[in-house]
Amino acid sequence: MRKREILESQHRSVISEALVAMLGSKELADTWWYSPNKAFDMKRPIDTDLEIVRDYVIWHVSGQY
């Protein structure tokens, strides 16, 4: 695996952990990754730039929603 792929995998893992903490289960976090989202112009988070997804999740984790 290339270094970038490893970093992206690690970032996705951290984001998923934050989602589990917010949503309450891994199943809901997995569903979130693959569901259209208004915040991303109805694209799925999994298909969206990882930095944009990260910033969105961090913003919500910090309670600024």
Contacts in CASP RR format, 6 or more apart in sequence:
PFRMAT RR
TARGET T0000
AUTHOR 0000-0000-0000
METHOD contacts of the structure
MODEL  1
MRKREILESQHRSVISEALVAMLGSKELADTWWYSPNKAFDMKRPIDTDL
EIVRDYVIWHVSGQY
1 9 0 8 1.000
8 50 0 8 1.000
11 50 0 8 1.000
11 54 0 8 1.000
12 50 0 8 1.000
15 50 0 8 1.000
15 53 0 8 1.000
15 54 0 8 1.000
15 57 0 8 1.000
16 26 0 8 1.000
16 29 0 8 1.000
16 30 0 8 1.000
16 33 0 8 1.000
18 57 0 8 1.000
18 58 0 8 1.000
18 61 0 8 1.000
19 28 0 8 1.000
19 29 0 8 1.000
19 32 0 8 1.000
19 33 0 8 1.000
19 57 0 8 1.000
20 26 0 8 1.000
20 28 0 8 1.000
20 29 0 8 1.000
21 61 0 8 1.000
22 60 0 8 1.000
22 61 0 8 1.000
23 29 0 8 1.000
23 32 0 8 1.000
32 45 0 8 1.000
33 44 0 8 1.000
33 45 0 8 1.000
33 46 0 8 1.000
34 44 0 8 1.000
34 45 0 8 1.000
34 46 0 8 1.000
35 44 0 8 1.000
35 45 0 8 1.000
36 42 0 8 1.000
36 43 0 8 1.000
36 44 0 8 1.000
37 43 0 8 1.000
37 44 0 8 1.000
37 45 0 8 1.000
37 48 0 8 1.000
39 56 0 8 1.000
40 48 0 8 1.000
40 52 0 8 1.000
40 53 0 8 1.000
40 56 0 8 1.000
45 53 0 8 1.000
45 56 0 8 1.000
59 65 0 8 1.000
END
